[in-house]
Amino acid sequence: MLLYGPPGTGKTSLSRAYSKENKIPICVVDSDRLVSSLLGDTIKNIRQVVELSASIAKKNGAFILFFDEIDAIGSERSNVHEVGEIKRAVISFLQAIDKVIYEGVPLAIFGATNHQHQLDSAIWRRFTFHLEFDFPNFELRKEIIESFMDRIKIGGIEVEKPIYDKLNEEFNKINSFIIDLKKKSGKSKFELEAVFVKEEIEKKGEPEGILTVSHGYSGSDIERGTRVALFKAIGNSESLKYNILKNSLKLVGGTKIHVERQDVLSSSIQ
């Protein structure tokens, strides 16, 4: 299975959760660490990881081998910027997968990438399933934020009620806006939400609510912002307030804007 999408959207977390839920051991490999400057070592590293995982799978009956940032060893071979060692690594990886399939080894190979467009087309074809991860829409962000607030309360820190009240109020406002707009458009909720955010900024100069501020944030971004807010509240010996959380989320920023800038930069280089 190939999992692709922006960083921080839960690709690795979902794989670990799947492993735990189904009681299947998992090995998470940082693909970048398999790459060596020494000729032939990258290929050797890939083969060793796959062969070791295959042997464990044969003994256990099932095993998951998860390649994080798989583009490090699976970049498009036609890319003029790729060196010969990486191109040979792609071939080696494909051969390793084919061997596992041919021998019927109960080894599930997962791959995750933030740069799906850089993957070799043959790598794409080897994965039977492709699962896209995107930035959470306002509904999911509300759930994520509330789950963090609940965990903070369990930890003994007071979370002021206005956080929940204002989240609900803003949620209803965005939802109402999207329902009206969706009748005239076939766009996704996330795309329509972007229209809402744009109009809010045009009217008021900046986003006012937490859900609007966090548009284009990943779950990891929200977690970082929540931690900053928590440290501020603890440092000031006070409860976690709405404005502390909102300003902390603003401070950490969202991944989406960085991804867009990176895409623009990559396009200009090419």
PASE-45503 format. One record per residue (C-alpha): residue number from 0; chain; x, y, z. Coordinates in steps of 0.2 Angstrom, whole numbers, plus 5000, padded with zeros to 4 digits. Each point is the difference from the previous one (the first is absolute). Example, Ala and Ser with C-alpha at 12.3 -4.5 7.8 and 13.67 -1.06 7.14 Angstrom:
! PASE-45503
<node><seq>0</seq><mol>A</mol><xx>5062</xx><yy>4978</yy><zz>5039</zz></node>
<node><seq>1</seq><mol>A</mol><xx>5006</xx><yy>5017</yy><zz>4997</zz></node>
! end
This chain:
! PASE-45503
<node><seq>0</seq><mol>A</mol><xx>5000</xx><yy>5000</yy><zz>5000</zz></node>
<node><seq>1</seq><mol>A</mol><xx>5006</xx><yy>5017</yy><zz>4995</zz></node>
<node><seq>2</seq><mol>A</mol><xx>4995</xx><yy>5015</yy><zz>5012</zz></node>
<node><seq>3</seq><mol>A</mol><xx>5003</xx><yy>5017</yy><zz>4993</zz></node>
<node><seq>4</seq><mol>A</mol><xx>4996</xx><yy>5018</yy><zz>5004</zz></node>
<node><seq>5</seq><mol>A</mol><xx>5007</xx><yy>5015</yy><zz>5010</zz></node>
<node><seq>6</seq><mol>A</mol><xx>5011</xx><yy>4997</yy><zz>5015</zz></node>
<node><seq>7</seq><mol>A</mol><xx>4992</xx><yy>4999</yy><zz>5017</zz></node>
<node><seq>8</seq><mol>A</mol><xx>4983</xx><yy>4993</yy><zz>4994</zz></node>
<node><seq>9</seq><mol>A</mol><xx>5001</xx><yy>4983</yy><zz>5008</zz></node>
<node><seq>10</seq><mol>A</mol><xx>5008</xx><yy>4988</yy><zz>4988</zz></node>
<node><seq>11</seq><mol>A</mol><xx>5012</xx><yy>4992</yy><zz>5012</zz></node>
<node><seq>12</seq><mol>A</mol><xx>4988</xx><yy>5001</yy><zz>5015</zz></node>
<node><seq>13</seq><mol>A</mol><xx>4986</xx><yy>4991</yy><zz>4990</zz></node>
<node><seq>14</seq><mol>A</mol><xx>5013</xx><yy>4986</yy><zz>4995</zz></node>
<node><seq>15</seq><mol>A</mol><xx>5005</xx><yy>4998</yy><zz>5018</zz></node>
<node><seq>16</seq><mol>A</mol><xx>4981</xx><yy>5000</yy><zz>5006</zz></node>
<node><seq>17</seq><mol>A</mol><xx>4996</xx><yy>4987</yy><zz>4986</zz></node>
<node><seq>18</seq><mol>A</mol><xx>5015</xx><yy>4989</yy><zz>5007</zz></node>
<node><seq>19</seq><mol>A</mol><xx>4994</xx><yy>5002</yy><zz>5018</zz></node>
<node><seq>20</seq><mol>A</mol><xx>4982</xx><yy>4997</yy><zz>4996</zz></node>
<node><seq>21</seq><mol>A</mol><xx>5003</xx><yy>4984</yy><zz>4990</zz></node>
<node><seq>22</seq><mol>A</mol><xx>5015</xx><yy>4994</yy><zz>5011</zz></node>
<node><seq>23</seq><mol>A</mol><xx>5012</xx><yy>4999</yy><zz>4986</zz></node>
<node><seq>24</seq><mol>A</mol><xx>5018</xx><yy>5005</yy><zz>5004</zz></node>
<node><seq>25</seq><mol>A</mol><xx>5006</xx><yy>5016</yy><zz>4990</zz></node>
<node><seq>26</seq><mol>A</mol><xx>5018</xx><yy>5006</yy><zz>4996</zz></node>
<node><seq>27</seq><mol>A</mol><xx>5000</xx><yy>5019</yy><zz>4995</zz></node>
<node><seq>28</seq><mol>A</mol><xx>5015</xx><yy>5004</yy><zz>4989</zz></node>
<node><seq>29</seq><mol>A</mol><xx>5007</xx><yy>5017</yy><zz>4997</zz></node>
<node><seq>30</seq><mol>A</mol><xx>5004</xx><yy>4998</yy><zz>4981</zz></node>
<node><seq>31</seq><mol>A</mol><xx>5012</xx><yy>5014</yy><zz>5000</zz></node>
<node><seq>32</seq><mol>A</mol><xx>5011</xx><yy>4990</yy><zz>5012</zz></node>
<node><seq>33</seq><mol>A</mol><xx>5001</xx><yy>4986</yy><zz>4987</zz></node>
<node><seq>34</seq><mol>A</mol><xx>5009</xx><yy>5012</yy><zz>4988</zz></node>
<node><seq>35</seq><mol>A</mol><xx>5019</xx><yy>4999</yy><zz>5001</zz></node>
<node><seq>36</seq><mol>A</mol><xx>5013</xx><yy>5010</yy><zz>4991</zz></node>
<node><seq>37</seq><mol>A</mol><xx>5010</xx><yy>4984</yy><zz>4998</zz></node>
<node><seq>38</seq><mol>A</mol><xx>4997</xx><yy>4991</yy><zz>4983</zz></node>
<node><seq>39</seq><mol>A</mol><xx>4989</xx><yy>4985</yy><zz>5002</zz></node>
<node><seq>40</seq><mol>A</mol><xx>4996</xx><yy>5003</yy><zz>5018</zz></node>
<node><seq>41</seq><mol>A</mol><xx>4983</xx><yy>5007</yy><zz>4997</zz></node>
<node><seq>42</seq><mol>A</mol><xx>4995</xx><yy>4984</yy><zz>4990</zz></node>
<node><seq>43</seq><mol>A</mol><xx>5007</xx><yy>4989</yy><zz>5014</zz></node>
<node><seq>44</seq><mol>A</mol><xx>4991</xx><yy>5009</yy><zz>5013</zz></node>
<node><seq>45</seq><mol>A</mol><xx>4983</xx><yy>4999</yy><zz>4991</zz></node>
<node><seq>46</seq><mol>A</mol><xx>5002</xx><yy>4981</yy><zz>4997</zz></node>
<node><seq>47</seq><mol>A</mol><xx>5005</xx><yy>4997</yy><zz>5018</zz></node>
<node><seq>48</seq><mol>A</mol><xx>4985</xx><yy>5009</yy><zz>5007</zz></node>
<node><seq>49</seq><mol>A</mol><xx>4988</xx><yy>4991</yy><zz>4989</zz></node>
<node><seq>50</seq><mol>A</mol><xx>5008</xx><yy>4983</yy><zz>5002</zz></node>
<node><seq>51</seq><mol>A</mol><xx>5000</xx><yy>5001</yy><zz>5019</zz></node>
<node><seq>52</seq><mol>A</mol><xx>4982</xx><yy>5006</yy><zz>5000</zz></node>
<node><seq>53</seq><mol>A</mol><xx>4995</xx><yy>4985</yy><zz>4989</zz></node>
<node><seq>54</seq><mol>A</mol><xx>5009</xx><yy>4988</yy><zz>5012</zz></node>
<node><seq>55</seq><mol>A</mol><xx>4990</xx><yy>5007</yy><zz>5015</zz></node>
<node><seq>56</seq><mol>A</mol><xx>4984</xx><yy>4999</yy><zz>4990</zz></node>
<node><seq>57</seq><mol>A</mol><xx>5003</xx><yy>4982</yy><zz>4996</zz></node>
<node><seq>58</seq><mol>A</mol><xx>5002</xx><yy>4996</yy><zz>5018</zz></node>
<node><seq>59</seq><mol>A</mol><xx>4986</xx><yy>5011</yy><zz>5007</zz></node>
<node><seq>60</seq><mol>A</mol><xx>4988</xx><yy>4997</yy><zz>4986</zz></node>
<node><seq>61</seq><mol>A</mol><xx>4998</xx><yy>5019</yy><zz>4996</zz></node>
<node><seq>62</seq><mol>A</mol><xx>5011</xx><yy>5016</yy><zz>5001</zz></node>
<node><seq>63</seq><mol>A</mol><xx>4999</xx><yy>5018</yy><zz>4994</zz></node>
<node><seq>64</seq><mol>A</mol><xx>5015</xx><yy>5008</yy><zz>4993</zz></node>
<node><seq>65</seq><mol>A</mol><xx>4997</xx><yy>5019</yy><zz>4999</zz></node>
<node><seq>66</seq><mol>A</mol><xx>5011</xx><yy>5011</yy><zz>4990</zz></node>
<node><seq>67</seq><mol>A</mol><xx>4998</xx><yy>5018</yy><zz>5005</zz></node>
<node><seq>68</seq><mol>A</mol><xx>5005</xx><yy>5013</yy><zz>4987</zz></node>
<node><seq>69</seq><mol>A</mol><xx>5001</xx><yy>4987</yy><zz>4987</zz></node>
<node><seq>70</seq><mol>A</mol><xx>5005</xx><yy>5013</yy><zz>4987</zz></node>
<node><seq>71</seq><mol>A</mol><xx>5017</xx><yy>5000</yy><zz>5007</zz></node>
<node><seq>72</seq><mol>A</mol><xx>5003</xx><yy>4983</yy><zz>4992</zz></node>
<node><seq>73</seq><mol>A</mol><xx>4986</xx><yy>5000</yy><zz>4987</zz></node>
<node><seq>74</seq><mol>A</mol><xx>5002</xx><yy>5016</yy><zz>4990</zz></node>
<node><seq>75</seq><mol>A</mol><xx>4996</xx><yy>5001</yy><zz>4982</zz></node>
<node><seq>76</seq><mol>A</mol><xx>5014</xx><yy>4993</yy><zz>4990</zz></node>
<node><seq>77</seq><mol>A</mol><xx>4997</xx><yy>5011</yy><zz>4985</zz></node>
<node><seq>78</seq><mol>A</mol><xx>5004</xx><yy>5015</yy><zz>5012</zz></node>
<node><seq>79</seq><mol>A</mol><xx>5017</xx><yy>5008</yy><zz>4993</zz></node>
<node><seq>80</seq><mol>A</mol><xx>5004</xx><yy>5005</yy><zz>5018</zz></node>
<node><seq>81</seq><mol>A</mol><xx>5001</xx><yy>4983</yy><zz>5006</zz></node>
<node><seq>82</seq><mol>A</mol><xx>5017</xx><yy>4991</yy><zz>5002</zz></node>
<node><seq>83</seq><mol>A</mol><xx>5003</xx><yy>4982</yy><zz>4993</zz></node>
<node><seq>84</seq><mol>A</mol><xx>5000</xx><yy>4993</yy><zz>5018</zz></node>
<node><seq>85</seq><mol>A</mol><xx>4982</xx><yy>5005</yy><zz>5003</zz></node>
<node><seq>86</seq><mol>A</mol><xx>4994</xx><yy>4993</yy><zz>4983</zz></node>
<node><seq>87</seq><mol>A</mol><xx>5008</xx><yy>4984</yy><zz>5005</zz></node>
<node><seq>88</seq><mol>A</mol><xx>4992</xx><yy>5001</yy><zz>5017</zz></node>
<node><seq>89</seq><mol>A</mol><xx>4983</xx><yy>5001</yy><zz>4991</zz></node>
<node><seq>90</seq><mol>A</mol><xx>5003</xx><yy>4984</yy><zz>4990</zz></node>
<node><seq>91</seq><mol>A</mol><xx>5006</xx><yy>4991</yy><zz>5016</zz></node>
<node><seq>92</seq><mol>A</mol><xx>4985</xx><yy>5005</yy><zz>5009</zz></node>
<node><seq>93</seq><mol>A</mol><xx>4988</xx><yy>4994</yy><zz>4986</zz></node>
<node><seq>94</seq><mol>A</mol><xx>5010</xx><yy>4984</yy><zz>4999</zz></node>
<node><seq>95</seq><mol>A</mol><xx>4998</xx><yy>4997</yy><zz>5019</zz></node>
<node><seq>96</seq><mol>A</mol><xx>4981</xx><yy>5003</yy><zz>5000</zz></node>
<node><seq>97</seq><mol>A</mol><xx>4998</xx><yy>4988</yy><zz>4985</zz></node>
<node><seq>98</seq><mol>A</mol><xx>5010</xx><yy>4987</yy><zz>5009</zz></node>
<node><seq>99</seq><mol>A</mol><xx>4988</xx><yy>5002</yy><zz>5015</zz></node>
<node><seq>100</seq><mol>A</mol><xx>4985</xx><yy>4998</yy><zz>4989</zz></node>
<node><seq>101</seq><mol>A</mol><xx>5007</xx><yy>4986</yy><zz>4990</zz></node>
<node><seq>102</seq><mol>A</mol><xx>5004</xx><yy>4990</yy><zz>5016</zz></node>
<node><seq>103</seq><mol>A</mol><xx>4983</xx><yy>5004</yy><zz>5008</zz></node>
<node><seq>104</seq><mol>A</mol><xx>5008</xx><yy>5007</yy><zz>5016</zz></node>
<node><seq>105</seq><mol>A</mol><xx>4987</xx><yy>5007</yy><zz>5012</zz></node>
<node><seq>106</seq><mol>A</mol><xx>5009</xx><yy>5016</yy><zz>5000</zz></node>
<node><seq>107</seq><mol>A</mol><xx>4990</xx><yy>5016</yy><zz>4998</zz></node>
<node><seq>108</seq><mol>A</mol><xx>5010</xx><yy>5014</yy><zz>4993</zz></node>
<node><seq>109</seq><mol>A</mol><xx>4994</xx><yy>5018</yy><zz>5004</zz></node>
<node><seq>110</seq><mol>A</mol><xx>5008</xx><yy>5016</yy><zz>4993</zz></node>
<node><seq>111</seq><mol>A</mol><xx>4997</xx><yy>5018</yy><zz>5004</zz></node>
<node><seq>112</seq><mol>A</mol><xx>5005</xx><yy>5015</yy><zz>4991</zz></node>
<node><seq>113</seq><mol>A</mol><xx>4997</xx><yy>5019</yy><zz>5001</zz></node>
<node><seq>114</seq><mol>A</mol><xx>5006</xx><yy>5002</yy><zz>4982</zz></node>
<node><seq>115</seq><mol>A</mol><xx>4989</xx><yy>4987</yy><zz>4990</zz></node>
<node><seq>116</seq><mol>A</mol><xx>5004</xx><yy>5009</yy><zz>4983</zz></node>
<node><seq>117</seq><mol>A</mol><xx>5018</xx><yy>4996</yy><zz>5002</zz></node>
<node><seq>118</seq><mol>A</mol><xx>4998</xx><yy>4981</yy><zz>5002</zz></node>
<node><seq>119</seq><mol>A</mol><xx>5005</xx><yy>4989</yy><zz>4986</zz></node>
<node><seq>120</seq><mol>A</mol><xx>4985</xx><yy>4994</yy><zz>4990</zz></node>
<node><seq>121</seq><mol>A</mol><xx>5005</xx><yy>4982</yy><zz>5002</zz></node>
<node><seq>122</seq><mol>A</mol><xx>5000</xx><yy>5002</yy><zz>5019</zz></node>
<node><seq>123</seq><mol>A</mol><xx>4982</xx><yy>5007</yy><zz>4999</zz></node>
<node><seq>124</seq><mol>A</mol><xx>4994</xx><yy>4984</yy><zz>4990</zz></node>
<node><seq>125</seq><mol>A</mol><xx>5008</xx><yy>4988</yy><zz>5012</zz></node>
<node><seq>126</seq><mol>A</mol><xx>4989</xx><yy>5006</yy><zz>5014</zz></node>
<node><seq>127</seq><mol>A</mol><xx>4982</xx><yy>4992</yy><zz>4999</zz></node>
<node><seq>128</seq><mol>A</mol><xx>4992</xx><yy>5014</yy><zz>5010</zz></node>
<node><seq>129</seq><mol>A</mol><xx>5002</xx><yy>5019</yy><zz>5000</zz></node>
<node><seq>130</seq><mol>A</mol><xx>4994</xx><yy>5010</yy><zz>5015</zz></node>
<node><seq>131</seq><mol>A</mol><xx>5000</xx><yy>5019</yy><zz>4999</zz></node>
<node><seq>132</seq><mol>A</mol><xx>5001</xx><yy>5010</yy><zz>5016</zz></node>
<node><seq>133</seq><mol>A</mol><xx>4995</xx><yy>5019</yy><zz>4999</zz></node>
<node><seq>134</seq><mol>A</mol><xx>4999</xx><yy>5014</yy><zz>5013</zz></node>
<node><seq>135</seq><mol>A</mol><xx>4985</xx><yy>4998</yy><zz>5011</zz></node>
<node><seq>136</seq><mol>A</mol><xx>4985</xx><yy>5010</yy><zz>4997</zz></node>
<node><seq>137</seq><mol>A</mol><xx>4991</xx><yy>5011</yy><zz>5013</zz></node>
<node><seq>138</seq><mol>A</mol><xx>4990</xx><yy>4985</yy><zz>5007</zz></node>
<node><seq>139</seq><mol>A</mol><xx>5016</xx><yy>4989</yy><zz>5003</zz></node>
<node><seq>140</seq><mol>A</mol><xx>5009</xx><yy>5015</yy><zz>5007</zz></node>
<node><seq>141</seq><mol>A</mol><xx>4987</xx><yy>5003</yy><zz>5012</zz></node>
<node><seq>142</seq><mol>A</mol><xx>5000</xx><yy>4982</yy><zz>5006</zz></node>
<node><seq>143</seq><mol>A</mol><xx>5019</xx><yy>5000</yy><zz>5001</zz></node>
<node><seq>144</seq><mol>A</mol><xx>5000</xx><yy>5016</yy><zz>5010</zz></node>
<node><seq>145</seq><mol>A</mol><xx>4987</xx><yy>4994</yy><zz>5012</zz></node>
<node><seq>146</seq><mol>A</mol><xx>5009</xx><yy>4983</yy><zz>5002</zz></node>
<node><seq>147</seq><mol>A</mol><xx>5016</xx><yy>5010</yy><zz>5006</zz></node>
<node><seq>148</seq><mol>A</mol><xx>4989</xx><yy>5011</yy><zz>5011</zz></node>
<node><seq>149</seq><mol>A</mol><xx>4993</xx><yy>4984</yy><zz>5008</zz></node>
<node><seq>150</seq><mol>A</mol><xx>5017</xx><yy>4992</yy><zz>5003</zz></node>
<node><seq>151</seq><mol>A</mol><xx>5006</xx><yy>5017</yy><zz>5008</zz></node>
<node><seq>152</seq><mol>A</mol><xx>4986</xx><yy>4999</yy><zz>5012</zz></node>
<node><seq>153</seq><mol>A</mol><xx>5003</xx><yy>4982</yy><zz>5005</zz></node>
<node><seq>154</seq><mol>A</mol><xx>5018</xx><yy>5006</yy><zz>5004</zz></node>
<node><seq>155</seq><mol>A</mol><xx>4993</xx><yy>5012</yy><zz>5013</zz></node>
<node><seq>156</seq><mol>A</mol><xx>5001</xx><yy>5017</yy><zz>4990</zz></node>
<node><seq>157</seq><mol>A</mol><xx>4985</xx><yy>5010</yy><zz>4999</zz></node>
<node><seq>158</seq><mol>A</mol><xx>4993</xx><yy>5004</yy><zz>4983</zz></node>
<node><seq>159</seq><mol>A</mol><xx>4988</xx><yy>5014</yy><zz>4999</zz></node>
<node><seq>160</seq><mol>A</mol><xx>4983</xx><yy>4997</yy><zz>4994</zz></node>
<node><seq>161</seq><mol>A</mol><xx>5000</xx><yy>5014</yy><zz>4987</zz></node>
<node><seq>162</seq><mol>A</mol><xx>5012</xx><yy>4989</yy><zz>4989</zz></node>
<node><seq>163</seq><mol>A</mol><xx>4986</xx><yy>4987</yy><zz>4998</zz></node>
<node><seq>164</seq><mol>A</mol><xx>4987</xx><yy>5013</yy><zz>4998</zz></node>
<node><seq>165</seq><mol>A</mol><xx>5009</xx><yy>5011</yy><zz>4987</zz></node>
<node><seq>166</seq><mol>A</mol><xx>5005</xx><yy>4984</yy><zz>4990</zz></node>
<node><seq>167</seq><mol>A</mol><xx>4982</xx><yy>4995</yy><zz>4999</zz></node>
<node><seq>168</seq><mol>A</mol><xx>4995</xx><yy>5017</yy><zz>4995</zz></node>
<node><seq>169</seq><mol>A</mol><xx>5013</xx><yy>5002</yy><zz>4986</zz></node>
<node><seq>170</seq><mol>A</mol><xx>4997</xx><yy>4982</yy><zz>4995</zz></node>
<node><seq>171</seq><mol>A</mol><xx>4981</xx><yy>5004</yy><zz>4997</zz></node>
<node><seq>172</seq><mol>A</mol><xx>5005</xx><yy>5016</yy><zz>4991</zz></node>
<node><seq>173</seq><mol>A</mol><xx>5012</xx><yy>4991</yy><zz>4988</zz></node>
<node><seq>174</seq><mol>A</mol><xx>4988</xx><yy>4985</yy><zz>4997</zz></node>
<node><seq>175</seq><mol>A</mol><xx>4985</xx><yy>5012</yy><zz>4996</zz></node>
<node><seq>176</seq><mol>A</mol><xx>5011</xx><yy>5009</yy><zz>4987</zz></node>
<node><seq>177</seq><mol>A</mol><xx>5006</xx><yy>4984</yy><zz>4992</zz></node>
<node><seq>178</seq><mol>A</mol><xx>4982</xx><yy>4993</yy><zz>4999</zz></node>
<node><seq>179</seq><mol>A</mol><xx>4994</xx><yy>5015</yy><zz>4991</zz></node>
<node><seq>180</seq><mol>A</mol><xx>5015</xx><yy>5000</yy><zz>4988</zz></node>
<node><seq>181</seq><mol>A</mol><xx>5000</xx><yy>4982</yy><zz>4997</zz></node>
<node><seq>182</seq><mol>A</mol><xx>4984</xx><yy>5001</yy><zz>4991</zz></node>
<node><seq>183</seq><mol>A</mol><xx>5008</xx><yy>5010</yy><zz>4987</zz></node>
<node><seq>184</seq><mol>A</mol><xx>5017</xx><yy>4991</yy><zz>4999</zz></node>
<node><seq>185</seq><mol>A</mol><xx>5006</xx><yy>4983</yy><zz>4999</zz></node>
<node><seq>186</seq><mol>A</mol><xx>5016</xx><yy>5004</yy><zz>5010</zz></node>
<node><seq>187</seq><mol>A</mol><xx>5006</xx><yy>4991</yy><zz>5016</zz></node>
<node><seq>188</seq><mol>A</mol><xx>4997</xx><yy>5007</yy><zz>5017</zz></node>
<node><seq>189</seq><mol>A</mol><xx>5018</xx><yy>5004</yy><zz>5002</zz></node>
<node><seq>190</seq><mol>A</mol><xx>5000</xx><yy>5010</yy><zz>4984</zz></node>
<node><seq>191</seq><mol>A</mol><xx>4984</xx><yy>5009</yy><zz>5005</zz></node>
<node><seq>192</seq><mol>A</mol><xx>5007</xx><yy>5003</yy><zz>5017</zz></node>
<node><seq>193</seq><mol>A</mol><xx>5014</xx><yy>5010</yy><zz>4992</zz></node>
<node><seq>194</seq><mol>A</mol><xx>4987</xx><yy>5011</yy><zz>4992</zz></node>
<node><seq>195</seq><mol>A</mol><xx>4993</xx><yy>5004</yy><zz>5017</zz></node>
<node><seq>196</seq><mol>A</mol><xx>5018</xx><yy>5003</yy><zz>5007</zz></node>
<node><seq>197</seq><mol>A</mol><xx>5003</xx><yy>5012</yy><zz>4986</zz></node>
<node><seq>198</seq><mol>A</mol><xx>4984</xx><yy>5010</yy><zz>5002</zz></node>
<node><seq>199</seq><mol>A</mol><xx>5004</xx><yy>5001</yy><zz>5019</zz></node>
<node><seq>200</seq><mol>A</mol><xx>5017</xx><yy>5008</yy><zz>4997</zz></node>
<node><seq>201</seq><mol>A</mol><xx>4993</xx><yy>5012</yy><zz>4987</zz></node>
<node><seq>202</seq><mol>A</mol><xx>4986</xx><yy>5005</yy><zz>5013</zz></node>
<node><seq>203</seq><mol>A</mol><xx>5010</xx><yy>5001</yy><zz>5016</zz></node>
<node><seq>204</seq><mol>A</mol><xx>5018</xx><yy>5001</yy><zz>4994</zz></node>
<node><seq>205</seq><mol>A</mol><xx>5005</xx><yy>4983</yy><zz>5008</zz></node>
<node><seq>206</seq><mol>A</mol><xx>4992</xx><yy>4984</yy><zz>5005</zz></node>
<node><seq>207</seq><mol>A</mol><xx>4991</xx><yy>5002</yy><zz>5017</zz></node>
<node><seq>208</seq><mol>A</mol><xx>4995</xx><yy>4982</yy><zz>5006</zz></node>
<node><seq>209</seq><mol>A</mol><xx>5011</xx><yy>4985</yy><zz>5004</zz></node>
<node><seq>210</seq><mol>A</mol><xx>4993</xx><yy>4989</yy><zz>4986</zz></node>
<node><seq>211</seq><mol>A</mol><xx>5003</xx><yy>5014</yy><zz>4987</zz></node>
<node><seq>212</seq><mol>A</mol><xx>5017</xx><yy>5004</yy><zz>5006</zz></node>
<node><seq>213</seq><mol>A</mol><xx>5005</xx><yy>4981</yy><zz>4999</zz></node>
<node><seq>214</seq><mol>A</mol><xx>4994</xx><yy>4998</yy><zz>4982</zz></node>
<node><seq>215</seq><mol>A</mol><xx>5014</xx><yy>4990</yy><zz>4991</zz></node>
<node><seq>216</seq><mol>A</mol><xx>5007</xx><yy>4994</yy><zz>5017</zz></node>
<node><seq>217</seq><mol>A</mol><xx>5004</xx><yy>4981</yy><zz>5002</zz></node>
<node><seq>218</seq><mol>A</mol><xx>4997</xx><yy>4990</yy><zz>5015</zz></node>
<node><seq>219</seq><mol>A</mol><xx>5018</xx><yy>5002</yy><zz>5005</zz></node>
<node><seq>220</seq><mol>A</mol><xx>4999</xx><yy>5019</yy><zz>4998</zz></node>
<node><seq>221</seq><mol>A</mol><xx>4985</xx><yy>5001</yy><zz>5012</zz></node>
<node><seq>222</seq><mol>A</mol><xx>5009</xx><yy>4989</yy><zz>5012</zz></node>
<node><seq>223</seq><mol>A</mol><xx>5015</xx><yy>5012</yy><zz>5000</zz></node>
<node><seq>224</seq><mol>A</mol><xx>4989</xx><yy>5015</yy><zz>5002</zz></node>
<node><seq>225</seq><mol>A</mol><xx>4991</xx><yy>4992</yy><zz>5015</zz></node>
<node><seq>226</seq><mol>A</mol><xx>5016</xx><yy>4996</yy><zz>5008</zz></node>
<node><seq>227</seq><mol>A</mol><xx>5006</xx><yy>5018</yy><zz>4999</zz></node>
<node><seq>228</seq><mol>A</mol><xx>4983</xx><yy>5006</yy><zz>5007</zz></node>
<node><seq>229</seq><mol>A</mol><xx>5002</xx><yy>4987</yy><zz>5014</zz></node>
<node><seq>230</seq><mol>A</mol><xx>5017</xx><yy>5006</yy><zz>5005</zz></node>
<node><seq>231</seq><mol>A</mol><xx>4994</xx><yy>5018</yy><zz>5000</zz></node>
<node><seq>232</seq><mol>A</mol><xx>4986</xx><yy>4996</yy><zz>5011</zz></node>
<node><seq>233</seq><mol>A</mol><xx>5011</xx><yy>4990</yy><zz>5012</zz></node>
<node><seq>234</seq><mol>A</mol><xx>5013</xx><yy>5014</yy><zz>5000</zz></node>
<node><seq>235</seq><mol>A</mol><xx>4987</xx><yy>5013</yy><zz>5005</zz></node>
<node><seq>236</seq><mol>A</mol><xx>4992</xx><yy>4988</yy><zz>5012</zz></node>
<node><seq>237</seq><mol>A</mol><xx>4983</xx><yy>5002</yy><zz>4992</zz></node>
<node><seq>238</seq><mol>A</mol><xx>4987</xx><yy>4990</yy><zz>4991</zz></node>
<node><seq>239</seq><mol>A</mol><xx>5001</xx><yy>4997</yy><zz>4981</zz></node>
<node><seq>240</seq><mol>A</mol><xx>4990</xx><yy>5014</yy><zz>4992</zz></node>
<node><seq>241</seq><mol>A</mol><xx>4993</xx><yy>5002</yy><zz>4983</zz></node>
<node><seq>242</seq><mol>A</mol><xx>5012</xx><yy>5015</yy><zz>4994</zz></node>
<node><seq>243</seq><mol>A</mol><xx>5015</xx><yy>4990</yy><zz>5007</zz></node>
<node><seq>244</seq><mol>A</mol><xx>4996</xx><yy>4985</yy><zz>4989</zz></node>
<node><seq>245</seq><mol>A</mol><xx>4996</xx><yy>5011</yy><zz>4985</zz></node>
<node><seq>246</seq><mol>A</mol><xx>5016</xx><yy>5010</yy><zz>5001</zz></node>
<node><seq>247</seq><mol>A</mol><xx>5010</xx><yy>4985</yy><zz>5003</zz></node>
<node><seq>248</seq><mol>A</mol><xx>4993</xx><yy>4992</yy><zz>4984</zz></node>
<node><seq>249</seq><mol>A</mol><xx>5004</xx><yy>5016</yy><zz>4990</zz></node>
<node><seq>250</seq><mol>A</mol><xx>5017</xx><yy>4999</yy><zz>5007</zz></node>
<node><seq>251</seq><mol>A</mol><xx>5005</xx><yy>4983</yy><zz>4994</zz></node>
<node><seq>252</seq><mol>A</mol><xx>4992</xx><yy>5002</yy><zz>4983</zz></node>
<node><seq>253</seq><mol>A</mol><xx>4993</xx><yy>4987</yy><zz>4988</zz></node>
<node><seq>254</seq><mol>A</mol><xx>5008</xx><yy>4988</yy><zz>4989</zz></node>
<node><seq>255</seq><mol>A</mol><xx>4990</xx><yy>5004</yy><zz>4985</zz></node>
<node><seq>256</seq><mol>A</mol><xx>5008</xx><yy>5016</yy><zz>4996</zz></node>
<node><seq>257</seq><mol>A</mol><xx>5017</xx><yy>4993</yy><zz>5002</zz></node>
<node><seq>258</seq><mol>A</mol><xx>4995</xx><yy>4986</yy><zz>4988</zz></node>
<node><seq>259</seq><mol>A</mol><xx>4994</xx><yy>5012</yy><zz>4987</zz></node>
<node><seq>260</seq><mol>A</mol><xx>5016</xx><yy>5011</yy><zz>5001</zz></node>
<node><seq>261</seq><mol>A</mol><xx>5010</xx><yy>4984</yy><zz>4998</zz></node>
<node><seq>262</seq><mol>A</mol><xx>4990</xx><yy>4995</yy><zz>4984</zz></node>
<node><seq>263</seq><mol>A</mol><xx>5002</xx><yy>5017</yy><zz>4993</zz></node>
<node><seq>264</seq><mol>A</mol><xx>5019</xx><yy>4999</yy><zz>5003</zz></node>
<node><seq>265</seq><mol>A</mol><xx>5001</xx><yy>4983</yy><zz>4993</zz></node>
<node><seq>266</seq><mol>A</mol><xx>4991</xx><yy>5005</yy><zz>4984</zz></node>
<node><seq>267</seq><mol>A</mol><xx>5012</xx><yy>5015</yy><zz>4998</zz></node>
<node><seq>268</seq><mol>A</mol><xx>5015</xx><yy>4989</yy><zz>5001</zz></node>
<node><seq>269</seq><mol>A</mol><xx>4993</xx><yy>4988</yy><zz>4987</zz></node>
! end
